[in-house]
Structures are given as C-alpha cells and as structure tokens.
Amino acid sequence: MKILVTGGAGFIGSNFIHYWLRNYPADEIFNLDALTYAGNLDNLSALADNPHYHFFRGNICDEFKVAELTEDIDLIVHFAAESHVDRSITDSQAFIKTNVEGTQILLEAARKKNIRFHHISTDEVYGSLRVGEPKFNEHTPYSPRSPYSASKAAADHLVRAYYHTYKLPITISNCSNNYGPYQFPEKLIPLFATNLLENKKVTLYGDGLNIRDWIHVDDHNRGVDYIIKRGKIGETYCLGGNSEKTNLEITAEILKLLGRGGEMIERVADRPGHDLRYAIDYSKAKNELGWEPQIDFTAGLASTVNWYKDNEDWWKKIK
C-alpha cells in the first residue's frame, strides 16, 4: 500500500510513520510536510536509508504539489495542522489557511482519484466539560471555543461533507491530549520538562485545575491503524487515554520525576476562554475495533520525561 502522510515531520505524524513502518514494512510512506517551526526532519533521521520512506517538502495548501503526490496513492492520513491554542488566540489566520483550506485541497485531490482518506482531529471540537459531566463521545454536539478548535471543527465538517456529497471513503478520529517523544516544546509536558532541565521555572495557568485526558502517542497511532484497517467508512471514532489529570497534577508529577519542588512553579494569568475539562469515551473504538489504550500514564510520563533528558541535542536546537 502507498500512503501519503501529511504533517509527517511533526510530533504525532512522525511517530505514526515510525509505527507504520515497524508494523507494515512492505508499505510505502510519502511524507508531505511544510517544515514550519513544529516540523523537524530529525524526528525521522532513523529512516534516512529506508527505501520505503520518501520525504517531500511542501504545503498542503499547494494544490499542484498535492495533485502530484496523490497521483498513485492508496490512502491519505491527514495529520498536518496548526495545533497550538495559544498561537491561534494571537493570530488565527494561519489556522484557517492550513486547517480548513488545506484540508479542502486534500479532499478535492482525494475525490478526483477516490483515495481513502483518514482525518486526524481533536476532542477540543466538542468544547468544555464540567467536572462530573459525561465524557465526549461521537454524538457530542460540536462547540469549539478557540480559533484552533473552530478550525478543526470546520475541517471535520468538510471531511464528512465529502463523504455524504461525493461518497469519498473517509474516517475521522478525535483524540485527547497526546504526549510522548518528539513533541515540540510548546505543549505542557515537553515545555515543563525541558524548562526544568534548563533550571527554568514552569508557568502554570490560573489555578492549575483544568483537566485533560492524556493518551500516549503510540496508543493514539495504534488506534488510527485500527480505524484504517477495521473502521467503517464514513464513521468517526473517539480515542482517549482514560487518564484525566489536572494541569497541577501533571506539573507535580514532572517536578517529582526531575527532583524539583514547588518553588519552580510560576503562576500566570489564565488563558482567555480556557476550557475546564476534556475527557473521551472510547467505547465505540473498543467495541467495534477492539482498541483501548495500553500505556499506563505514570509509566508513559516517566519514559517521556526520560526521553527529553536523554535527547537534549534534539530539543535544544529548536527551543
């Protein structure tokens, strides 16, 4: 099988490429990435001599490049996105361009050749949960509250529209917060770990009681694999980690892993429109696909922090 992976030099995309070629070494991967600040070819240096891996620098908004690369492709796995909420609050234009317009260009190329299309999305499209409220599932109404989540919601709707209008063979996955190796140090876990390794304080928004459900990137990518292989065309699957933690709890665990104390926490004003809680009910994926998360959060966090300890050369070049 020939697979076009968009955004394959980013955090989740690069881990997906490693995962796929470990499990399906006869397949061919074509990686299209614009190499913006969060794209890093060092993530894939181990594949430099793999004849089944091919990198192409380009933007998903370039319809000519996309048309060229989809000429002989069986599957598109669409990771490419602007993904940082804080950046979307400061300047939303790039999020609309990449996440909405870029997705439409890929869909149109897929439509012309009837290419199987899997779209990676986020639980943030569902909005914010109160403590004790039932978890998000595939039937939760969309209620995005940031420019980032609004752009991803628009992309989700476009993907479904291409299924209903053109019968394009699509699937969608909405995942909870990912963590693991190769994550650009702007998100909470890699930012806090690398700050502490540089003897810098970590900045905690508000009271630190915002809750996220955390999923290891390897569990997420295994879920994407199951959806591609076993999922029903036209369907959405929610992938969660069953690991709800407050930001304060995550901070305390990282401090403990690195032998630091509460004096390294700096409280800052809360993010505008900061969603209180995300949590995913992955029952559909479990019942239909036989998927559920396997990596315990405590062990996964420890291995992730150790990865940043052992790979200072990787993150010091980009932070």
CORBEL-V797621 format. One line per field, one symbol per residue. ss: DSSP state (H for helix, E for strand, L for the rest). psi: psi as a letter, one per 20 degrees, with the letter a starting at -180 (. if undefined). A space follows every 50 residues. Layout:
# CORBEL-V797621
ss = ???
psi = ???
This chain:
# CORBEL-V797621
ss = LEEEEELLLLHHHHHHHHHHHHHLLLLEEEEEELLLLLLLHHHHHHHLLL LLEEEEELLLLLHHHHHHHLLLLLEEEELLLLLLHHHHHHLLHHHHHHHH HHHHHHHHHHHHHLLEEEEEEEHHHHLLLLLLLLLELLLLLLLLLLHHHH HHHHHHHHHHHHHHHHLLLEEEEEELEEELLLLLLLLHHHHHHHHHHLLL LEEEELLLLLEEEEEEHHHHHHHHHHHHHHLLLLLEEEELLLLEEEHHHH HHHHHHHLLLLHHHEEEELLLLLLLLELLELLHHHHHHHLLLLLLLHHHH HHHHHHHHHHLHHHHHLLL
psi = qppopqkiiafgghhggggghghmiirppooopilahipoihhjhijhjo ijppppprpiinhggghgijhlqhpponhpqpjogghhhgoighhggghf ggghggggghghjlppppppaqiihibpqqpiqqrqaijpqplqjqhghh hhgggghgghhhghgikpnqqqporapqraqjpplhrgghggghghhjkq rpoppcijjppqpppqhhgghhggghgghiqppiqqpporikmpqqhggg ghhggghjkraiijpoprqqppkopgpqppokhghghhikqqqiopgghh gghghhghhilhhghhhi.
